[in-house]
Amino acid sequence: MDQGQQEQVATSLAGAVSAEISASLAPVDAELARRYPGDPGTRQPVHTVYVPGDALTADTPRTWGDRALAALDEHAPDAAAFAAVLGLDDDLAGPVYARVRAKLEREPVEDLRVDFEDGYGPRPDAEEDQTAARAARLVAAAYADGTAAPYTGIRMKCMEAAVRDRGIRTLDIFLTGLMASGGLPAGLVLTLPKVTYPEQVTAMVRLLESFERAHGLAPGRLGFEIQIETSQAILAADGTATVARMIQAAEGRATGLHYGTFDYSACLGVSAAHQASDHPAADHAKAVMQVAAAGTGVRVCDGSTNVLPVGPTERVHDAWRLHYGLTRRALARAYYQGWDMHPGHLPTRYAAVFAFYREGFAQAAARLARYVSRADGDVMDEPATAKALSGYLLRGLDCGALDTAEVARATGLTRADLEGYAGPRRGDLTAAGR
């Protein structure tokens, strides 16, 4: 056939058929848009650092960075030594080590959570009142002078009967203190622990609605993370996946699902020696969380290790190798955030993250460039893969593993281009995902 010849186009269905089908599916379209709005389009921190409420100081992030740098100086004073501990390839050793040190000097903590739950424990009411008010003052001051972590907030006590009133009061004192000191910071994050029933999530929503009304805040301004630490949060008594119902119960306010390694493991009867983020029970819980959260805009966060890099160099190196391996394992499973419990974990957190993105950078950039130009290659990529490749590069940029200039050179794309290929997002929300 002559390529210039016009094809004869014929149809058999009346135009009303398509209109009728669209009308019948309109409720489904609306439901999909409501339940699965897509990624919020904001930066996700690579970790969350927990400090007890009474241990918070005006310079906690800087102190953690200095202690992490001191650990490097003592136990891995150069790139070769650090690479030997972690098994980094020679071509990665220098760039990763340099970026780790630069990160610890510039932005050692990406997400700071002031803990009023397990890390703080039961205290006299007057003492916790004072600690919560002090935390609000220090957090507000840190944002005002530019020394705050990009994301900062508190973990309150849970909604169980024994501590419910105390948790509500602490949250009220903290948020009221922030309002009195200039308003809520953009990076504010709140964490609700030990959630077992969707009704507890609903109660948190009502609590935040009440605070917003009391201060004339826009509805929905306050969001929160849901901590998954009990078996009931994964599988309900009727066999349904509770965590999916929790996301819906949050009415759009849920920003994350955080896995609690040790509480969840203990709940299932896992002995203390085997409680770890790579235990099969942990893998199952996080896989359910991941599927429940997919497309909702709610991010999944891995748990922590309780093996601290302290003591003689040999012991520190063992703890570093463990933490590095667990972090790399989590990244490969698309858990891009985890908990860090000690300043000594920061070097291996950032080493694992930077190595992950730098190892795959050249291939990801080349594949995306070929997709954009529709050039031939050894892999036939589709829009979904282009979305994943763009998301990978954006995450690398956000954490400091990659530089804007090198990504632009390798792909020919701007950050705005990458965001476009990453797919529809929920819009221009605040740094905390709200």
C-alpha positions in Angstrom: 0.0 0.0 0.0 1.2 3.5 -0.8 2.2 5.1 2.5 0.6 8.3 1.4 -2.8 6.7 0.9 -5.5 7.6 3.4 -7.1 4.6 5.3 -10.8 4.1 5.3 -12.0 4.4 8.9 -15.2 2.7 9.9 -16.9 2.0 13.2 -19.8 -0.1 14.3 -20.8 1.4 17.7 -22.9 4.5 18.2 -21.3 7.4 20.0 -23.8 7.0 22.8 -22.2 3.6 23.8 -18.9 5.3 24.8 -20.8 8.0 26.7 -22.9 5.4 28.6 -19.8 3.5 29.6 -18.1 6.6 30.8 -21.2 7.5 32.8 -21.3 4.1 34.4 -17.6 4.3 35.3 -17.7 7.8 36.7 -18.0 6.7 40.3 -15.0 4.3 39.8 -13.0 7.2 38.3 -13.8 9.4 41.3 -13.0 6.6 43.7 -9.6 5.9 42.0 -8.7 9.6 42.1 -9.7 9.8 45.8 -8.0 6.7 47.0 -4.9 6.7 44.8 -3.9 10.3 44.2 -0.3 9.4 43.5 3.0 10.5 45.0 2.9 13.8 46.8 5.9 15.1 44.8 7.9 16.1 47.8 11.3 15.0 49.1 11.3 11.8 51.2 14.1 11.8 53.8 16.4 8.8 53.7 16.1 8.3 57.5 14.4 9.3 60.7 16.6 10.0 63.7 14.9 9.5 67.1 16.0 11.4 70.3 14.2 11.2 73.6 12.3 14.4 74.5 14.6 15.3 77.4 17.7 14.7 75.3 16.8 17.3 72.6 19.1 20.3 72.5 19.3 23.4 70.3 22.0 21.8 68.2 21.0 18.2 68.2 21.5 17.7 64.4 24.9 19.4 64.5 25.9 17.3 67.5 25.0 14.1 65.7 27.0 15.2 62.7 30.0 16.0 64.7 29.9 12.7 66.5 29.5 10.9 63.2 32.5 12.7 61.8 34.5 11.8 64.9 33.6 8.1 64.4 34.9 8.3 60.9 38.1 10.0 62.0 38.7 7.3 64.6 37.6 4.2 62.8 37.9 4.9 59.1 40.0 8.0 58.6 40.2 7.8 54.8 38.3 6.5 51.8 40.4 3.4 51.5 39.8 2.4 55.1 36.0 3.0 54.8 35.8 1.1 51.5 37.6 -1.8 53.0 35.1 -2.0 55.9 32.0 -1.9 53.6 33.4 -3.6 50.5 33.0 -0.6 48.3 34.5 -0.9 44.8 37.6 1.2 44.1 35.8 3.6 41.8 33.2 4.3 44.4 35.4 4.6 47.4 36.6 8.2 46.9 33.3 9.7 45.8 31.2 8.0 48.4 33.6 8.9 51.3 33.8 12.5 50.2 30.0 12.8 49.9 29.5 11.2 53.3 31.8 13.7 55.0 30.2 16.6 53.1 26.8 15.4 54.1 27.7 15.1 57.7 29.1 18.6 57.6 26.2 20.2 55.7 23.1 18.3 56.6 23.8 15.4 59.0 20.1 14.7 59.9 17.3 14.8 57.3 14.4 14.0 59.6 14.4 14.4 63.4 11.8 13.0 65.7 11.6 14.1 69.3 10.4 11.0 71.1 7.8 11.1 73.9 6.9 7.4 73.6 9.2 4.4 74.3 12.4 6.5 74.1 11.1 8.8 76.7 8.9 6.6 78.8 6.5 7.4 81.7 7.3 10.6 83.5 5.4 12.8 86.0 2.8 14.9 84.1 4.4 18.1 85.1 7.8 17.0 83.8 6.4 15.9 80.4 4.5 19.1 80.2 7.7 21.1 80.6 9.6 18.8 78.2 7.0 19.2 75.5 6.9 23.0 75.9 10.7 23.1 75.7 10.7 20.9 72.6 8.4 23.3 70.9 10.6 26.3 71.8 13.8 24.6 70.6 12.2 23.3 67.3 10.8 26.8 66.5 14.1 28.4 67.3 16.0 25.9 65.1 13.7 26.7 62.1 14.0 30.4 62.7 17.8 30.4 62.6 18.1 27.8 59.8 19.7 25.0 61.9 16.7 22.6 61.9 16.6 19.4 60.1 14.5 19.6 56.9 11.8 17.5 58.7 11.2 17.7 62.4 8.4 16.7 64.8 7.4 14.5 67.7 6.3 11.0 68.3 3.5 11.2 70.9 2.2 8.4 73.1 -0.3 6.1 71.4 -4.1 6.1 71.5 -4.4 3.2 73.9 -6.4 3.9 77.0 -3.6 3.9 79.5 -1.6 6.7 77.9 -4.2 8.3 75.6 -4.8 11.5 77.6 -1.1 12.0 78.1 -0.3 11.7 74.4 -3.1 14.1 73.5 -1.9 16.6 76.0 1.7 16.4 74.9 0.8 16.9 71.3 -1.4 19.9 72.2 1.4 21.5 74.2 3.9 21.0 71.4 1.7 22.3 68.6 0.4 25.2 70.7 4.0 26.1 71.5 4.9 26.2 67.8 1.9 28.4 67.1 2.9 30.8 69.8 6.5 30.9 68.4 5.5 31.9 64.8 3.4 29.1 63.4 3.8 25.5 62.2 7.0 24.9 60.2 6.7 23.5 56.7 8.7 20.4 57.7 6.6 19.5 60.7 6.0 15.7 61.0 3.9 13.9 63.6 4.1 10.2 64.4 1.3 8.1 66.0 2.7 4.9 67.4 1.3 1.5 68.2 -1.8 1.7 66.1 -3.9 -1.4 66.1 -7.3 -0.4 64.9 -8.4 2.1 62.2 -10.6 3.8 64.8 -7.5 5.0 66.5 -6.4 6.7 63.2 -9.9 8.3 63.0 -9.4 9.6 66.5 -6.1 11.2 65.5 -7.9 12.8 62.6 -10.6 14.3 64.8 -7.9 15.5 67.2 -6.0 17.3 64.5 -9.2 18.8 63.1 -10.0 20.2 66.5 -6.6 21.8 66.7 -6.9 23.3 63.2 -10.3 24.8 64.1 -8.9 26.2 67.4 -6.2 28.1 65.5 -7.9 28.9 62.3 -5.6 26.7 60.3 -6.6 25.4 56.8 -8.4 22.0 57.0 -5.9 19.2 56.4 -2.8 21.3 57.4 -1.7 18.6 59.9 -0.7 15.2 58.7 0.8 12.3 60.5 2.7 9.0 60.2 1.2 5.7 61.3 3.6 3.4 63.1 3.1 -0.3 62.4 4.2 -2.2 65.5 1.5 -4.8 66.2 0.3 -7.9 64.4 -3.3 -6.4 64.4 -2.1 -3.5 62.2 -1.2 -6.0 59.4 -3.9 -8.6 59.7 -7.3 -7.9 61.4 -9.4 -10.4 63.2 -11.6 -10.8 60.1 -8.6 -11.5 57.9 -8.5 -8.1 56.2 -5.3 -6.0 55.8 -5.8 -3.5 58.6 -3.1 -1.2 57.3 -5.1 -0.5 54.2 -8.1 0.5 56.2 -5.9 2.7 58.4 -4.8 4.7 55.3 -8.4 5.3 54.4 -9.3 6.2 58.0 -6.7 8.9 57.9 -8.8 10.8 55.3 -5.9 12.0 53.3 -3.8 13.0 56.3 -1.5 10.0 56.4 2.0 10.8 55.2 3.9 7.6 56.0 3.8 4.1 57.4 6.8 3.4 59.7 7.7 -0.2 60.6 8.6 -0.8 64.2 11.2 -3.6 64.1 11.3 -4.6 67.7 7.7 -4.1 68.9 6.4 -5.9 65.9 8.9 -8.8 66.2 8.1 -9.2 69.9 4.4 -9.1 69.2 4.9 -12.2 67.0 7.0 -14.0 69.6 10.3 -13.6 67.7 13.1 -14.1 70.2 15.3 -11.0 71.0 18.4 -12.5 69.3 16.5 -12.7 66.0 14.6 -9.4 66.0 15.9 -7.6 62.9 14.6 -5.8 59.9 15.5 -8.7 57.6 13.6 -11.3 59.5 10.9 -13.1 57.4 8.2 -11.7 59.7 9.5 -8.2 59.0 9.6 -8.8 55.3 6.0 -9.9 55.3 4.8 -6.9 57.3 6.6 -4.4 55.1 5.4 -6.1 51.9 1.8 -5.7 53.1 2.5 -2.1 54.0 4.0 -1.5 50.7 1.1 -2.9 48.7 -1.4 -1.1 50.9 0.4 2.2 50.4 1.1 1.9 46.6 -0.5 4.8 44.7 -1.9 6.5 47.8 0.9 9.0 48.3 1.8 7.4 51.7 5.5 6.5 52.0 6.8 3.3 53.7 9.7 3.6 56.1 11.8 0.6 57.3 12.7 0.1 60.9 16.1 0.2 62.7 18.9 -1.9 64.0 19.7 -2.0 67.7 23.3 -3.0 67.1 25.2 0.2 67.9 28.6 1.1 66.4 30.3 1.8 69.7 33.4 0.4 71.4 36.7 -0.8 69.9 37.2 -0.4 66.1 36.6 -4.1 65.4 33.2 -3.9 67.0 32.3 -0.6 65.3 33.3 -2.1 61.9 31.0 -5.1 62.5 28.1 -2.8 63.4 28.8 -0.7 60.3 28.8 -3.7 58.0 25.5 -4.9 59.5 23.9 -1.5 59.2 25.2 -0.9 55.7 24.0 -4.3 54.5 20.5 -3.8 56.0 20.2 -0.4 54.4 21.3 -1.6 51.0 18.8 -4.5 51.3 16.0 -2.1 52.1 16.8 0.2 49.2 16.7 -2.7 46.8 13.2 -3.5 48.1 12.1 0.1 47.6 12.1 1.1 51.3 13.9 4.4 50.8 13.7 5.5 54.4 14.7 3.9 57.7 15.3 4.7 61.4 18.7 5.6 62.8 19.2 5.4 66.5 22.8 6.5 67.0 25.1 9.1 65.5 27.5 6.2 64.5 24.8 5.0 62.1 24.9 8.1 60.0 28.2 7.3 58.1 26.8 3.9 56.9 23.3 5.3 56.2 24.7 7.8 53.8 27.4 5.5 52.4 24.7 2.9 51.6 22.4 5.5 50.1 25.1 7.2 48.0 26.5 4.0 46.8 23.1 2.8 45.8 22.4 5.8 43.6 25.9 6.2 42.2 26.3 2.6 41.2 23.2 2.7 39.1 23.4 6.3 37.9 25.1 5.8 34.5 22.8 3.0 33.5 19.7 4.8 34.7 20.6 8.0 33.0 21.5 6.3 29.7 18.2 4.3 29.7 16.2 7.4 30.4 18.0 9.4 27.7 17.4 6.6 25.2 13.7 6.5 26.2 13.4 10.3 25.7 15.0 10.2 22.3 13.4 6.9 21.4 16.8 5.5 20.5 17.5 1.8 20.1 19.1 0.0 23.0 19.3 -3.4 24.6 16.3 -2.8 26.8 12.8 -1.8 25.5 11.5 0.6 28.2 7.9 1.6 28.7 6.5 4.7 30.4 6.3 2.9 33.7 10.0 2.2 33.5 10.7 5.9 32.6 8.8 6.8 35.7 10.9 4.6 37.8 14.1 5.8 36.3 13.2 9.4 36.8 12.1 8.7 40.4 15.5 7.0 41.0 17.4 10.1 39.8 15.2 12.5 41.7 15.8 10.6 44.9 19.5 10.6 44.2 19.4 14.4 43.8 17.4 15.0 46.9 19.7 13.2 49.2 23.0 14.5 47.7 24.1 11.3 46.1 23.9 13.0 42.6 24.5 16.5 41.4 22.1 18.5 39.2 24.8 19.2 36.6 25.9 15.6 36.2 22.4 14.4 35.8 21.7 17.1 33.2 24.8 16.1 31.3 24.0 12.4 31.3 20.3 12.8 30.4 19.9 16.1 28.7 17.0 16.8 31.2 16.3 19.4 33.8 14.8 18.6 37.2 11.4 19.8 35.9 11.7 17.3 33.0 12.5 14.5 35.5 9.5 15.4 37.5 7.4 15.3 34.4 8.5 11.8 33.5 8.1 10.7 37.1 4.4 11.0 36.6 1.4 12.7 38.1 1.8 13.8 41.7 -0.6 15.3 44.2 0.6 18.8 43.7 2.6 21.4 45.3 2.3 20.5 49.0 4.4 21.5 51.9 7.7 19.7 52.7 6.0 17.4 55.1 3.7 16.1 52.4 0.7 18.1 53.5 
